[in-house]
Amino acid sequence: MLAFHLAMDRTALDAWGNPEDIGAVTVAGPIAVSGKILFGSLDSPVSGGLYAATQGQYRVTYPFDEHATLLEGELALTDEDRGVTEVYGPGDSWIIARGTTVLWDIRSAAIRKSYLAVSLSV
């Protein structure tokens, strides 16, 4: 079992570069992204772990389905296909379907989330 709590110790994350290094496009930055895969791997049909990014904006079309919970920071996610924006704070969660284009607007100095990514075709 992997537990993620708002008050948990902040596990050190690995530097993943910038949004372009994870298949996204920086809109306003610079942005640094980091993470740690704690379940599965990049090649697994299901994986999960922690992800963090610094303040700025980037756009990404999701290559997988994702459930995530924000652990710290504030961000707005805009589903560009539907034109809907939601603002999230610590403890808030979302589900994003594969193929959805999302604008990430990181409003705090940084954010950190736990996530579960599913690459399976159902």
Secondary structure in CASP SS format (residue, H / E / C, confidence):
PFRMAT SS
TARGET T0000
AUTHOR 0000-0000-0000
METHOD secondary structure of the structure
MODEL  1
M C 1.00
L C 1.00
A C 1.00
F C 1.00
H C 1.00
L C 1.00
A C 1.00
M C 1.00
D C 1.00
R C 1.00
T C 1.00
A C 1.00
L C 1.00
D E 1.00
A E 1.00
W E 1.00
G E 1.00
N C 1.00
P H 1.00
E H 1.00
D H 1.00
I H 1.00
G C 1.00
A C 1.00
V E 1.00
T E 1.00
V E 1.00
A E 1.00
G C 1.00
P C 1.00
I C 1.00
A C 1.00
V E 1.00
S E 1.00
G E 1.00
K E 1.00
I E 1.00
L E 1.00
F E 1.00
G C 1.00
S C 1.00
L C 1.00
D C 1.00
S C 1.00
P C 1.00
V E 1.00
S E 1.00
G E 1.00
G E 1.00
L E 1.00
Y E 1.00
A E 1.00
A E 1.00
T E 1.00
Q E 1.00
G E 1.00
Q E 1.00
Y E 1.00
R E 1.00
V E 1.00
T E 1.00
Y C 1.00
P C 1.00
F C 1.00
D E 1.00
E E 1.00
H E 1.00
A E 1.00
T E 1.00
L E 1.00
L E 1.00
E E 1.00
G C 1.00
E C 1.00
L E 1.00
A E 1.00
L E 1.00
T E 1.00
D E 1.00
E C 1.00
D C 1.00
R C 1.00
G C 1.00
V E 1.00
T E 1.00
E E 1.00
V E 1.00
Y E 1.00
G C 1.00
P C 1.00
G C 1.00
D C 1.00
S E 1.00
W E 1.00
I E 1.00
I E 1.00
A C 1.00
R C 1.00
G C 1.00
T C 1.00
T E 1.00
V E 1.00
L E 1.00
W E 1.00
D E 1.00
I E 1.00
R E 1.00
S E 1.00
A E 1.00
A E 1.00
I E 1.00
R E 1.00
K E 1.00
S E 1.00
Y E 1.00
L E 1.00
A E 1.00
V E 1.00
S C 1.00
L C 1.00
S C 1.00
V C 1.00
END
